């Protein structure tokens, strides 16, 4: 964000979930607290990102010298962004 400890931004959505589906209406509130007079907000925007997520599992089996077999499972997680849209929510008119 670039403001570090000089400002605090909190976003509260109308419902707490990590996923929203196409066609859903999303609403909420943005709270901004400015601790420095010289820090001015020029604009507030939100970035909507669509991500394809999937997991793969690989199994590896081995047998020791006593004939005991062991199987280990390895998971890999993938996140592939396929859509990004930036929406401007508010812009200062220079007087605020």
VMD Tcl script that draws the C-alpha trace (Angstrom):
set ca {
  {0.00 0.00 0.00}
  {2.88 2.40 0.63}
  {1.47 4.06 3.77}
  {2.95 1.59 6.27}
  {2.16 2.64 9.86}
  {0.96 6.09 8.74}
  {-2.48 4.84 7.76}
  {-4.84 1.98 8.45}
  {-7.30 0.51 5.97}
  {-9.93 -2.03 6.88}
  {-12.38 -3.64 4.45}
  {-15.52 -5.35 5.74}
  {-17.65 -7.24 3.23}
  {-21.35 -7.93 3.71}
  {-20.50 -11.58 4.33}
  {-17.28 -13.25 5.33}
  {-16.21 -15.68 2.62}
  {-13.15 -16.26 0.49}
  {-15.13 -17.06 -2.64}
  {-17.70 -15.17 -4.65}
  {-19.36 -16.50 -7.78}
  {-20.21 -14.74 -11.05}
  {-23.38 -12.69 -10.73}
  {-23.16 -12.29 -6.96}
  {-23.47 -8.80 -5.52}
  {-20.69 -7.88 -3.15}
  {-21.03 -4.97 -0.77}
  {-19.27 -3.70 2.30}
  {-17.48 -0.79 3.88}
  {-13.97 0.60 3.65}
  {-12.54 2.32 6.73}
  {-9.51 4.55 6.30}
  {-7.66 6.19 9.18}
  {-4.94 8.72 8.39}
  {-2.37 9.50 11.12}
  {-0.41 12.12 9.18}
  {-1.69 15.41 7.77}
  {0.74 15.25 4.85}
  {-0.59 11.86 3.72}
  {-3.42 12.37 1.21}
  {-5.62 9.71 -0.36}
  {-5.80 10.13 -4.12}
  {-7.99 7.16 -4.91}
  {-9.45 3.95 -3.53}
  {-9.77 0.94 -5.81}
  {-10.40 -2.74 -5.46}
  {-8.89 -5.47 -7.59}
  {-11.04 -8.47 -8.44}
  {-9.02 -11.57 -9.26}
  {-10.24 -14.87 -10.67}
  {-8.01 -17.81 -9.75}
  {-8.10 -21.42 -10.85}
  {-6.90 -23.58 -7.94}
  {-6.14 -27.28 -7.99}
  {-4.17 -29.90 -6.08}
  {-2.20 -32.86 -7.36}
  {-1.13 -35.86 -5.28}
  {1.81 -38.10 -6.09}
  {2.36 -41.38 -4.30}
  {5.78 -42.95 -3.91}
  {6.13 -46.54 -2.71}
  {9.23 -48.30 -1.51}
  {10.06 -51.66 0.00}
  {12.80 -52.12 2.56}
  {15.16 -55.10 2.83}
  {12.70 -56.89 5.18}
  {9.90 -56.73 2.60}
  {7.96 -53.98 4.37}
  {6.41 -51.54 1.95}
  {5.80 -47.87 2.66}
  {3.80 -45.39 0.63}
  {4.29 -41.64 0.98}
  {2.00 -39.01 -0.50}
  {3.16 -35.65 -1.77}
  {0.70 -32.83 -2.48}
  {1.32 -29.87 -4.73}
  {-1.04 -26.90 -4.78}
  {-1.41 -24.65 -7.81}
  {-3.08 -21.24 -8.20}
  {-3.40 -19.87 -11.72}
  {-4.79 -16.32 -12.06}
  {-6.91 -16.03 -15.21}
  {-8.81 -12.78 -14.70}
  {-8.01 -9.43 -13.08}
  {-10.24 -6.36 -13.04}
  {-9.45 -3.14 -11.17}
  {-12.47 -1.09 -10.12}
  {-12.09 2.51 -9.01}
  {-14.27 3.14 -5.96}
  {-13.40 6.74 -5.12}
  {-11.08 9.48 -6.39}
  {-10.14 12.73 -4.70}
  {-11.14 15.91 -6.51}
  {-7.98 17.62 -5.21}
  {-9.83 19.63 -2.58}
  {-10.44 16.85 -0.07}
}
mol new
graphics top color blue
foreach p $ca { graphics top sphere $p radius 0.5 }
foreach p [lrange $ca 0 end-1] q [lrange $ca 1 end] { graphics top cylinder $p $q radius 0.2 }
display resetview
